Amino acid sequence: MVYGIIILIITGGMSFAIISHYGAKYKYFDAGLMKKVYFMHVFLTIVYYLYALFNNSDSHFYYEKILIDFRGPTWMDFYGTSTTFIEWLGYPFVRFLGFSYEAIMILYSFFGFLGFIYFYLFFKENVKFKHKLFGFDLLTLILLLPNLHFWSASLGKGSVIFLGIGLFFFGLKRPTERWVEILISSLLIYHIRPHIMFVILASALIGFTFSNKGISTATRVAMIMVGLVSFAFIYQDVLSMVGIEEGEEISQGLDLTHRATELTKATSGVDITNYSLPFQLFTFLFRPLFVDAPGMLGLIVSFENVFYLIVAIRIFTPKGIRFLIQGNFLVKTAFFSFLTVSIALAQIAGNLGIAIRQKSQVMPLFLFVILVYMDQGKMKEYLQRKRRKQQMKKLADQLETTA
């Protein structure tokens, strides 16, 4: 416990230093807001720790496997993708620096908080206006959503992939300047969930190819070829992550109902194998909704899901659909990434507890798309007001000249 408090103080100092750095570098960066987000994150880190003391948590298994050399006597025995990468990443801290369970939990929580910083930077670079919901700033509400903090505040995949996705999209805004950020984030996402890295890569290629005018057919074909070559390198990992053995992909395709059936055996399971795809997707994104909430955590998440529904309704209009079709590179990349990952996960998220955890990885991308859509509407209003003022000024000058 004492070791955990020491690491909390160290990572807290690092967090405030990073906040100060970006506050000085970017005028739009609200350091005060991010300090509030930090304290919210620490609070939910403590909540998760208490939750893990009385419930089964993967964080215990990760830590214990490192302690007992579960995968072998050396650090590199733990190297791999998915679960093994989380253990490999934590190995030097546990075995070389002697981190306690509490200390390693705090460290991974720090990784999750860094994800919030980079998502915030990504949002602020692309959203120019403030948007209100029930009188509150919408971006502030998004940054304080408890489910996002809860599942990115512990030793596990959630904190690291949240950092990876946030850092990736932050880098994507200026890829030539931030190629290091893109490289690091791509490695993180790939090692945790290769299939999600493939989806984001494919979405970025689609977004770039079909959102930028003046690109020749040869360039578009070349971009697609780059995507195919990249996919070839992670092909086996993608198949294994969705439970398909190589050679069975043609006969089995993307039939994930066997995974969904297995997940419904949990106490928070919901049998979705007979649901239509749209209802599976709705279940993944917006349930539980009070009546089907699995426990106290589910009730809390239900409030958050109502928030998601209220915000999402704004884009499900003819204007919203046109915006998705005509959106820029970042909008298309974020939306395709969100939609494709959600559809894939929705087919196996028969367990609402797992759905609650997994959707926190991609919901910020959907919220980003909605905010940019709302921003576009405000920009049009702003330009119209500006034109009216110019017209009124011009008319006033003409009247004054005539007089």
DRENSEFI-257867 format. One record per residue (C-alpha): residue number from 1; residue in one letter; x, y, z. Coordinates in pm, whole numbers. Example, Ala and Ser with C-alpha at 12.3 -4.5 7.8 and 13.67 -1.06 7.14 Angstrom:
residues 2
<resi->1, resn->A, east->1230, north->-450, up->780>
<resi->2, resn->S, east->1367, north->-106, up->714>
END
This chain:
residues 403
<resi->1, resn->M, east->0, north->0, up->0>
<resi->2, resn->V, east->281, north->244, up->88>
<resi->3, resn->Y, east->454, north->166, up->-242>
<resi->4, resn->G, east->128, north->242, up->-421>
<resi->5, resn->I, east->101, north->583, up->-251>
<resi->6, resn->I, east->461, north->664, up->-353>
<resi->7, resn->I, east->386, north->576, up->-719>
<resi->8, resn->L, east->66, north->781, up->-698>
<resi->9, resn->I, east->267, north->1085, up->-586>
<resi->10, resn->I, east->526, north->1033, up->-862>
<resi->11, resn->T, east->271, north->980, up->-1142>
<resi->12, resn->G, east->65, north->1268, up->-1005>
<resi->13, resn->G, east->366, north->1496, up->-1036>
<resi->14, resn->M, east->426, north->1368, up->-1389>
<resi->15, resn->S, east->59, north->1424, up->-1480>
<resi->16, resn->F, east->64, north->1784, up->-1359>
<resi->17, resn->A, east->394, north->1846, up->-1541>
<resi->18, resn->I, east->244, north->1715, up->-1866>
<resi->19, resn->I, east->-67, north->1928, up->-1814>
<resi->20, resn->S, east->150, north->2236, up->-1758>
<resi->21, resn->H, east->357, north->2153, up->-2068>
<resi->22, resn->Y, east->57, north->2132, up->-2298>
<resi->23, resn->G, east->-107, north->2430, up->-2126>
<resi->24, resn->A, east->195, north->2641, up->-2219>
<resi->25, resn->K, east->225, north->2493, up->-2569>
<resi->26, resn->Y, east->-138, north->2521, up->-2681>
<resi->27, resn->K, east->-359, north->2822, up->-2606>
<resi->28, resn->Y, east->-674, north->2612, up->-2631>
<resi->29, resn->F, east->-554, north->2363, up->-2365>
<resi->30, resn->D, east->-752, north->2419, up->-2044>
<resi->31, resn->A, east->-510, north->2309, up->-1770>
<resi->32, resn->G, east->-769, north->2369, up->-1498>
<resi->33, resn->L, east->-1015, north->2134, up->-1664>
<resi->34, resn->M, east->-756, north->1862, up->-1710>
<resi->35, resn->K, east->-661, north->1883, up->-1342>
<resi->36, resn->K, east->-1025, north->1815, up->-1257>
<resi->37, resn->V, east->-1020, north->1522, up->-1501>
<resi->38, resn->Y, east->-707, north->1393, up->-1326>
<resi->39, resn->F, east->-873, north->1396, up->-983>
<resi->40, resn->M, east->-1180, north->1226, up->-1131>
<resi->41, resn->H, east->-950, north->959, up->-1275>
<resi->42, resn->V, east->-772, north->906, up->-942>
<resi->43, resn->F, east->-1106, north->879, up->-761>
<resi->44, resn->L, east->-1228, north->609, up->-1001>
<resi->45, resn->T, east->-891, north->434, up->-977>
<resi->46, resn->I, east->-956, north->398, up->-605>
<resi->47, resn->V, east->-1313, north->284, up->-677>
<resi->48, resn->Y, east->-1184, north->19, up->-918>
<resi->49, resn->Y, east->-925, north->-97, up->-664>
<resi->50, resn->L, east->-1195, north->-142, up->-400>
<resi->51, resn->Y, east->-1414, north->-315, up->-658>
<resi->52, resn->A, east->-1128, north->-553, up->-745>
<resi->53, resn->L, east->-1083, north->-647, up->-378>
<resi->54, resn->F, east->-1430, north->-801, up->-364>
<resi->55, resn->N, east->-1482, north->-914, up->-724>
<resi->56, resn->N, east->-1295, north->-1116, up->-984>
<resi->57, resn->S, east->-1059, north->-888, up->-1171>
<resi->58, resn->D, east->-815, north->-965, up->-1450>
<resi->59, resn->S, east->-568, north->-731, up->-1283>
<resi->60, resn->H, east->-505, north->-988, up->-1008>
<resi->61, resn->F, east->-430, north->-1259, up->-1263>
<resi->62, resn->Y, east->-194, north->-1036, up->-1462>
<resi->63, resn->Y, east->1, north->-951, up->-1149>
<resi->64, resn->E, east->15, north->-1305, up->-1014>
<resi->65, resn->K, east->132, north->-1451, up->-1347>
<resi->66, resn->I, east->422, north->-1204, up->-1353>
<resi->67, resn->L, east->516, north->-1294, up->-996>
<resi->68, resn->I, east->524, north->-1669, up->-1053>
<resi->69, resn->D, east->698, north->-1659, up->-1395>
<resi->70, resn->F, east->387, north->-1809, up->-1549>
<resi->71, resn->R, east->517, north->-1786, up->-1905>
<resi->72, resn->G, east->884, north->-1851, up->-1835>
<resi->73, resn->P, east->1183, north->-1730, up->-1632>
<resi->74, resn->T, east->1278, north->-1434, up->-1853>
<resi->75, resn->W, east->1113, north->-1108, up->-1953>
<resi->76, resn->M, east->1095, north->-1199, up->-2322>
<resi->77, resn->D, east->903, north->-1518, up->-2239>
<resi->78, resn->F, east->610, north->-1284, up->-2175>
<resi->79, resn->Y, east->635, north->-1102, up->-2507>
<resi->80, resn->G, east->340, north->-1137, up->-2742>
<resi->81, resn->T, east->6, north->-982, up->-2833>
<resi->82, resn->S, east->-313, north->-946, up->-2630>
<resi->83, resn->T, east->-290, north->-1063, up->-2267>
<resi->84, resn->T, east->78, north->-1150, up->-2284>
<resi->85, resn->F, east->171, north->-797, up->-2389>
<resi->86, resn->I, east->7, north->-649, up->-2078>
<resi->87, resn->E, east->213, north->-888, up->-1867>
<resi->88, resn->W, east->529, north->-813, up->-2068>
<resi->89, resn->L, east->477, north->-439, up->-2025>
<resi->90, resn->G, east->434, north->-473, up->-1650>
<resi->91, resn->Y, east->712, north->-730, up->-1599>
<resi->92, resn->P, east->1010, north->-492, up->-1547>
<resi->93, resn->F, east->816, north->-283, up->-1297>
<resi->94, resn->V, east->708, north->-585, up->-1093>
<resi->95, resn->R, east->1019, north->-803, up->-1118>
<resi->96, resn->F, east->1299, north->-545, up->-1148>
<resi->97, resn->L, east->1154, north->-254, up->-947>
<resi->98, resn->G, east->945, north->-458, up->-705>
<resi->99, resn->F, east->612, north->-288, up->-770>
<resi->100, resn->S, east->332, north->-404, up->-543>
<resi->101, resn->Y, east->-15, north->-478, up->-681>
<resi->102, resn->E, east->-130, north->-129, up->-576>
<resi->103, resn->A, east->175, north->34, up->-738>
<resi->104, resn->I, east->129, north->-137, up->-1075>
<resi->105, resn->M, east->-241, north->-50, up->-1068>
<resi->106, resn->I, east->-152, north->318, up->-1022>
<resi->107, resn->L, east->102, north->302, up->-1306>
<resi->108, resn->Y, east->-150, north->160, up->-1553>
<resi->109, resn->S, east->-406, north->414, up->-1432>
<resi->110, resn->F, east->-152, north->680, up->-1525>
<resi->111, resn->F, east->-138, north->532, up->-1877>
<resi->112, resn->G, east->-517, north->567, up->-1892>
<resi->113, resn->F, east->-502, north->931, up->-1783>
<resi->114, resn->L, east->-252, north->1005, up->-2060>
<resi->115, resn->G, east->-519, north->873, up->-2296>
<resi->116, resn->F, east->-758, north->1141, up->-2170>
<resi->117, resn->I, east->-497, north->1411, up->-2233>
<resi->118, resn->Y, east->-447, north->1303, up->-2593>
<resi->119, resn->F, east->-817, north->1259, up->-2661>
<resi->120, resn->Y, east->-871, north->1609, up->-2521>
<resi->121, resn->L, east->-600, north->1751, up->-2748>
<resi->122, resn->F, east->-756, north->1567, up->-3044>
<resi->123, resn->F, east->-1102, north->1708, up->-2967>
<resi->124, resn->K, east->-982, north->2065, up->-2908>
<resi->125, resn->E, east->-780, north->2077, up->-3231>
<resi->126, resn->N, east->-1090, north->1992, up->-3432>
<resi->127, resn->V, east->-1382, north->2139, up->-3235>
<resi->128, resn->K, east->-1380, north->2519, up->-3238>
<resi->129, resn->F, east->-1703, north->2605, up->-3055>
<resi->130, resn->K, east->-1843, north->2521, up->-2713>
<resi->131, resn->H, east->-2153, north->2305, up->-2711>
<resi->132, resn->K, east->-2401, north->2280, up->-2425>
<resi->133, resn->L, east->-2614, north->1995, up->-2295>
<resi->134, resn->F, east->-2856, north->2081, up->-2014>
<resi->135, resn->G, east->-2651, north->2395, up->-1955>
<resi->136, resn->F, east->-2319, north->2209, up->-1917>
<resi->137, resn->D, east->-2024, north->2211, up->-2156>
<resi->138, resn->L, east->-2056, north->1891, up->-2359>
<resi->139, resn->L, east->-1683, north->1824, up->-2393>
<resi->140, resn->T, east->-1639, north->1856, up->-2016>
<resi->141, resn->L, east->-1920, north->1605, up->-1962>
<resi->142, resn->I, east->-1752, north->1362, up->-2204>
<resi->143, resn->L, east->-1418, north->1390, up->-2022>
<resi->144, resn->L, east->-1586, north->1317, up->-1689>
<resi->145, resn->L, east->-1789, north->1012, up->-1799>
<resi->146, resn->P, east->-1725, north->758, up->-1520>
<resi->147, resn->N, east->-1729, north->446, up->-1737>
<resi->148, resn->L, east->-1439, north->577, up->-1950>
<resi->149, resn->H, east->-1233, north->638, up->-1635>
<resi->150, resn->F, east->-1332, north->318, up->-1456>
<resi->151, resn->W, east->-1214, north->85, up->-1733>
<resi->152, resn->S, east->-894, north->280, up->-1803>
<resi->153, resn->A, east->-780, north->294, up->-1441>
<resi->154, resn->S, east->-630, north->-46, up->-1372>
<resi->155, resn->L, east->-374, north->-308, up->-1472>
<resi->156, resn->G, east->-523, north->-438, up->-1796>
<resi->157, resn->K, east->-581, north->-384, up->-2165>
<resi->158, resn->G, east->-829, north->-100, up->-2122>
<resi->159, resn->S, east->-585, north->161, up->-1992>
<resi->160, resn->V, east->-313, north->95, up->-2250>
<resi->161, resn->I, east->-538, north->71, up->-2556>
<resi->162, resn->F, east->-723, north->387, up->-2446>
<resi->163, resn->L, east->-386, north->563, up->-2444>
<resi->164, resn->G, east->-296, north->408, up->-2780>
<resi->165, resn->I, east->-614, north->516, up->-2958>
<resi->166, resn->G, east->-607, north->868, up->-2810>
<resi->167, resn->L, east->-241, north->914, up->-2905>
<resi->168, resn->F, east->-299, north->773, up->-3255>
<resi->169, resn->F, east->-578, north->1016, up->-3343>
<resi->170, resn->F, east->-387, north->1306, up->-3188>
<resi->171, resn->G, east->-98, north->1221, up->-3420>
<resi->172, resn->L, east->-327, north->1172, up->-3720>
<resi->173, resn->K, east->-419, north->1541, up->-3719>
<resi->174, resn->R, east->-61, north->1627, up->-3827>
<resi->175, resn->P, east->96, north->1299, up->-3941>
<resi->176, resn->T, east->416, north->1447, up->-4083>
<resi->177, resn->E, east->492, north->1629, up->-3758>
<resi->178, resn->R, east->368, north->1359, up->-3522>
<resi->179, resn->W, east->486, north->1042, up->-3689>
<resi->180, resn->V, east->659, north->930, up->-3367>
<resi->181, resn->E, east->325, north->948, up->-3181>
<resi->182, resn->I, east->158, north->753, up->-3461>
<resi->183, resn->L, east->432, north->486, up->-3454>
<resi->184, resn->I, east->422, north->441, up->-3075>
<resi->185, resn->S, east->42, north->434, up->-3062>
<resi->186, resn->S, east->22, north->188, up->-3353>
<resi->187, resn->L, east->259, north->-50, up->-3174>
<resi->188, resn->L, east->54, north->-25, up->-2855>
<resi->189, resn->I, east->-279, north->-89, up->-3028>
<resi->190, resn->Y, east->-138, north->-371, up->-3240>
<resi->191, resn->H, east->16, north->-553, up->-2944>
<resi->192, resn->I, east->-304, north->-530, up->-2740>
<resi->193, resn->R, east->-565, north->-589, up->-3010>
<resi->194, resn->P, east->-425, north->-655, up->-3361>
<resi->195, resn->H, east->-773, north->-664, up->-3514>
<resi->196, resn->I, east->-850, north->-313, up->-3387>
<resi->197, resn->M, east->-519, north->-187, up->-3531>
<resi->198, resn->F, east->-619, north->-334, up->-3865>
<resi->199, resn->V, east->-961, north->-168, up->-3849>
<resi->200, resn->I, east->-811, north->172, up->-3764>
<resi->201, resn->L, east->-550, north->135, up->-4039>
<resi->202, resn->A, east->-814, north->40, up->-4296>
<resi->203, resn->S, east->-1040, north->325, up->-4179>
<resi->204, resn->A, east->-756, north->576, up->-4209>
<resi->205, resn->L, east->-681, north->458, up->-4563>
<resi->206, resn->I, east->-1048, north->478, up->-4662>
<resi->207, resn->G, east->-1084, north->818, up->-4500>
<resi->208, resn->F, east->-776, north->956, up->-4675>
<resi->209, resn->T, east->-852, north->804, up->-5014>
<resi->210, resn->F, east->-1214, north->920, up->-5033>
<resi->211, resn->S, east->-1194, north->1250, up->-4845>
<resi->212, resn->N, east->-913, north->1427, up->-5027>
<resi->213, resn->K, east->-983, north->1580, up->-5367>
<resi->214, resn->G, east->-720, north->1579, up->-5638>
<resi->215, resn->I, east->-587, north->1233, up->-5556>
<resi->216, resn->S, east->-518, north->1037, up->-5872>
<resi->217, resn->T, east->-653, north->687, up->-5929>
<resi->218, resn->A, east->-297, north->553, up->-5915>
<resi->219, resn->T, east->-247, north->705, up->-5570>
<resi->220, resn->R, east->-575, north->563, up->-5446>
<resi->221, resn->V, east->-480, north->217, up->-5572>
<resi->222, resn->A, east->-136, north->251, up->-5412>
<resi->223, resn->M, east->-294, north->341, up->-5076>
<resi->224, resn->I, east->-517, north->35, up->-5093>
<resi->225, resn->M, east->-216, north->-184, up->-5176>
<resi->226, resn->V, east->-32, north->-46, up->-4873>
<resi->227, resn->G, east->-331, north->-142, up->-4662>
<resi->228, resn->L, east->-338, north->-495, up->-4804>
<resi->229, resn->V, east->35, north->-543, up->-4742>
<resi->230, resn->S, east->-1, north->-415, up->-4385>
<resi->231, resn->F, east->-291, north->-652, up->-4330>
<resi->232, resn->A, east->-78, north->-943, up->-4451>
<resi->233, resn->F, east->166, north->-883, up->-4166>
<resi->234, resn->I, east->-102, north->-897, up->-3897>
<resi->235, resn->Y, east->-336, north->-1143, up->-4072>
<resi->236, resn->Q, east->-280, north->-1437, up->-3838>
<resi->237, resn->D, east->-316, north->-1225, up->-3527>
<resi->238, resn->V, east->-641, north->-1077, up->-3654>
<resi->239, resn->L, east->-784, north->-1423, up->-3715>
<resi->240, resn->S, east->-675, north->-1561, up->-3379>
<resi->241, resn->M, east->-818, north->-1262, up->-3192>
<resi->242, resn->V, east->-1167, north->-1327, up->-3328>
<resi->243, resn->G, east->-1138, north->-1699, up->-3270>
<resi->244, resn->I, east->-1091, north->-1818, up->-3629>
<resi->245, resn->E, east->-815, north->-2061, up->-3716>
<resi->246, resn->E, east->-619, north->-2007, up->-4037>
<resi->247, resn->G, east->-776, north->-2210, up->-4315>
<resi->248, resn->E, east->-1124, north->-2193, up->-4162>
<resi->249, resn->E, east->-1192, north->-1831, up->-4253>
<resi->250, resn->I, east->-1373, north->-1917, up->-4578>
<resi->251, resn->S, east->-1604, north->-2176, up->-4427>
<resi->252, resn->Q, east->-1651, north->-1999, up->-4094>
<resi->253, resn->G, east->-1630, north->-1642, up->-4212>
<resi->254, resn->L, east->-1722, north->-1391, up->-3946>
<resi->255, resn->D, east->-1969, north->-1614, up->-3767>
<resi->256, resn->L, east->-1900, north->-1523, up->-3406>
<resi->257, resn->T, east->-2215, north->-1664, up->-3256>
<resi->258, resn->H, east->-2017, north->-1935, up->-3074>
<resi->259, resn->R, east->-1825, north->-1663, up->-2891>
<resi->260, resn->A, east->-2149, north->-1483, up->-2807>
<resi->261, resn->T, east->-2304, north->-1802, up->-2670>
<resi->262, resn->E, east->-2005, north->-1862, up->-2442>
<resi->263, resn->L, east->-2024, north->-1508, up->-2307>
<resi->264, resn->T, east->-2392, north->-1534, up->-2220>
<resi->265, resn->K, east->-2303, north->-1793, up->-1956>
<resi->266, resn->A, east->-2183, north->-1515, up->-1724>
<resi->267, resn->T, east->-2414, north->-1369, up->-1462>
<resi->268, resn->S, east->-2448, north->-1046, up->-1660>
<resi->269, resn->G, east->-2507, north->-1232, up->-1986>
<resi->270, resn->V, east->-2774, north->-1148, up->-2240>
<resi->271, resn->D, east->-2837, north->-1395, up->-2523>
<resi->272, resn->I, east->-2795, north->-1188, up->-2840>
<resi->273, resn->T, east->-2737, north->-1473, up->-3083>
<resi->274, resn->N, east->-3091, north->-1437, up->-3222>
<resi->275, resn->Y, east->-3082, north->-1058, up->-3240>
<resi->276, resn->S, east->-3062, north->-876, up->-3571>
<resi->277, resn->L, east->-2734, north->-692, up->-3636>
<resi->278, resn->P, east->-2887, north->-346, up->-3570>
<resi->279, resn->F, east->-3024, north->-465, up->-3235>
<resi->280, resn->Q, east->-2692, north->-629, up->-3149>
<resi->281, resn->L, east->-2525, north->-296, up->-3219>
<resi->282, resn->F, east->-2782, north->-109, up->-3011>
<resi->283, resn->T, east->-2729, north->-354, up->-2725>
<resi->284, resn->F, east->-2355, north->-306, up->-2738>
<resi->285, resn->L, east->-2368, north->74, up->-2749>
<resi->286, resn->F, east->-2668, north->172, up->-2538>
<resi->287, resn->R, east->-2751, north->-109, up->-2296>
<resi->288, resn->P, east->-2798, north->-162, up->-2009>
<resi->289, resn->L, east->-3083, north->85, up->-1963>
<resi->290, resn->F, east->-3190, north->42, up->-1598>
<resi->291, resn->V, east->-3433, north->-250, up->-1647>
<resi->292, resn->D, east->-3157, north->-489, up->-1761>
<resi->293, resn->A, east->-2871, north->-340, up->-1557>
<resi->294, resn->P, east->-2634, north->-609, up->-1416>
<resi->295, resn->G, east->-2587, north->-490, up->-1058>
<resi->296, resn->M, east->-2498, north->-150, up->-914>
<resi->297, resn->L, east->-2231, north->-87, up->-1178>
<resi->298, resn->G, east->-2492, north->-149, up->-1447>
<resi->299, resn->L, east->-2727, north->106, up->-1290>
<resi->300, resn->I, east->-2453, north->369, up->-1294>
<resi->301, resn->V, east->-2367, north->288, up->-1655>
<resi->302, resn->S, east->-2738, north->315, up->-1745>
<resi->303, resn->F, east->-2726, north->689, up->-1672>
<resi->304, resn->E, east->-2424, north->715, up->-1901>
<resi->305, resn->N, east->-2603, north->520, up->-2174>
<resi->306, resn->V, east->-2896, north->763, up->-2158>
<resi->307, resn->F, east->-2641, north->1040, up->-2212>
<resi->308, resn->Y, east->-2503, north->854, up->-2515>
<resi->309, resn->L, east->-2854, north->816, up->-2657>
<resi->310, resn->I, east->-2941, north->1184, up->-2614>
<resi->311, resn->V, east->-2619, north->1291, up->-2786>
<resi->312, resn->A, east->-2636, north->1025, up->-3061>
<resi->313, resn->I, east->-2989, north->1124, up->-3166>
<resi->314, resn->R, east->-2846, north->1453, up->-3295>
<resi->315, resn->I, east->-2662, north->1287, up->-3582>
<resi->316, resn->F, east->-2932, north->1039, up->-3687>
<resi->317, resn->T, east->-3095, north->1292, up->-3921>
<resi->318, resn->P, east->-3074, north->1346, up->-4299>
<resi->319, resn->K, east->-2826, north->1630, up->-4237>
<resi->320, resn->G, east->-2624, north->1405, up->-4006>
<resi->321, resn->I, east->-2606, north->1126, up->-4264>
<resi->322, resn->R, east->-2492, north->1374, up->-4530>
<resi->323, resn->F, east->-2226, north->1498, up->-4291>
<resi->324, resn->L, east->-2093, north->1143, up->-4243>
<resi->325, resn->I, east->-2074, north->1096, up->-4621>
<resi->326, resn->Q, east->-1914, north->1435, up->-4687>
<resi->327, resn->G, east->-1701, north->1459, up->-4372>
<resi->328, resn->N, east->-1329, north->1520, up->-4378>
<resi->329, resn->F, east->-1049, north->1268, up->-4337>
<resi->330, resn->L, east->-1053, north->1263, up->-3956>
<resi->331, resn->V, east->-1432, north->1235, up->-3936>
<resi->332, resn->K, east->-1439, north->942, up->-4177>
<resi->333, resn->T, east->-1147, north->767, up->-4005>
<resi->334, resn->A, east->-1300, north->808, up->-3660>
<resi->335, resn->F, east->-1647, north->701, up->-3775>
<resi->336, resn->F, east->-1534, north->398, up->-3976>
<resi->337, resn->S, east->-1311, north->288, up->-3687>
<resi->338, resn->F, east->-1596, north->328, up->-3438>
<resi->339, resn->L, east->-1855, north->157, up->-3656>
<resi->340, resn->T, east->-1643, north->-139, up->-3767>
<resi->341, resn->V, east->-1505, north->-217, up->-3422>
<resi->342, resn->S, east->-1852, north->-180, up->-3269>
<resi->343, resn->I, east->-2010, north->-418, up->-3521>
<resi->344, resn->A, east->-1737, north->-678, up->-3459>
<resi->345, resn->L, east->-1758, north->-652, up->-3080>
<resi->346, resn->A, east->-2138, north->-634, up->-3081>
<resi->347, resn->Q, east->-2154, north->-983, up->-3227>
<resi->348, resn->I, east->-1976, north->-1134, up->-2927>
<resi->349, resn->A, east->-2090, north->-899, up->-2651>
<resi->350, resn->G, east->-2359, north->-1128, up->-2514>
<resi->351, resn->N, east->-2222, north->-1042, up->-2172>
<resi->352, resn->L, east->-2332, north->-687, up->-2085>
<resi->353, resn->G, east->-2044, north->-656, up->-1840>
<resi->354, resn->I, east->-1798, north->-715, up->-2123>
<resi->355, resn->A, east->-1989, north->-477, up->-2351>
<resi->356, resn->I, east->-1970, north->-204, up->-2086>
<resi->357, resn->R, east->-1594, north->-245, up->-2069>
<resi->358, resn->Q, east->-1516, north->-288, up->-2439>
<resi->359, resn->K, east->-1722, north->-3, up->-2578>
<resi->360, resn->S, east->-1525, north->248, up->-2369>
<resi->361, resn->Q, east->-1241, north->200, up->-2621>
<resi->362, resn->V, east->-1438, north->339, up->-2916>
<resi->363, resn->M, east->-1715, north->563, up->-2776>
<resi->364, resn->P, east->-1484, north->870, up->-2768>
<resi->365, resn->L, east->-1449, north->837, up->-3147>
<resi->366, resn->F, east->-1827, north->843, up->-3193>
<resi->367, resn->L, east->-1859, north->1140, up->-2958>
<resi->368, resn->F, east->-1587, north->1317, up->-3156>
<resi->369, resn->V, east->-1785, north->1272, up->-3480>
<resi->370, resn->I, east->-2100, north->1411, up->-3314>
<resi->371, resn->L, east->-1916, north->1712, up->-3174>
<resi->372, resn->V, east->-1761, north->1794, up->-3513>
<resi->373, resn->Y, east->-2108, north->1767, up->-3669>
<resi->374, resn->M, east->-2249, north->2008, up->-3411>
<resi->375, resn->D, east->-1946, north->2231, up->-3466>
<resi->376, resn->Q, east->-2016, north->2246, up->-3838>
<resi->377, resn->G, east->-2370, north->2365, up->-3764>
<resi->378, resn->K, east->-2241, north->2640, up->-3536>
<resi->379, resn->M, east->-1982, north->2740, up->-3794>
<resi->380, resn->K, east->-2256, north->2788, up->-4055>
<resi->381, resn->E, east->-2455, north->3001, up->-3809>
<resi->382, resn->Y, east->-2144, north->3205, up->-3729>
<resi->383, resn->L, east->-2069, north->3268, up->-4099>
<resi->384, resn->Q, east->-2431, north->3364, up->-4165>
<resi->385, resn->R, east->-2425, north->3615, up->-3878>
<resi->386, resn->K, east->-2094, north->3751, up->-4005>
<resi->387, resn->R, east->-2234, north->3794, up->-4357>
<resi->388, resn->R, east->-2543, north->3969, up->-4221>
<resi->389, resn->K, east->-2326, north->4209, up->-4020>
<resi->390, resn->Q, east->-2116, north->4282, up->-4329>
<resi->391, resn->Q, east->-2430, north->4342, up->-4534>
<resi->392, resn->M, east->-2575, north->4572, up->-4266>
<resi->393, resn->K, east->-2246, north->4762, up->-4245>
<resi->394, resn->K, east->-2232, north->4795, up->-4623>
<resi->395, resn->L, east->-2592, north->4920, up->-4629>
<resi->396, resn->A, east->-2521, north->5169, up->-4351>
<resi->397, resn->D, east->-2215, north->5301, up->-4540>
<resi->398, resn->Q, east->-2425, north->5341, up->-4856>
<resi->399, resn->L, east->-2696, north->5534, up->-4668>
<resi->400, resn->E, east->-2435, north->5755, up->-4507>
<resi->401, resn->T, east->-2276, north->5827, up->-4847>
<resi->402, resn->T, east->-2615, north->5907, up->-5000>
<resi->403, resn->A, east->-2702, north->6141, up->-4715>
END
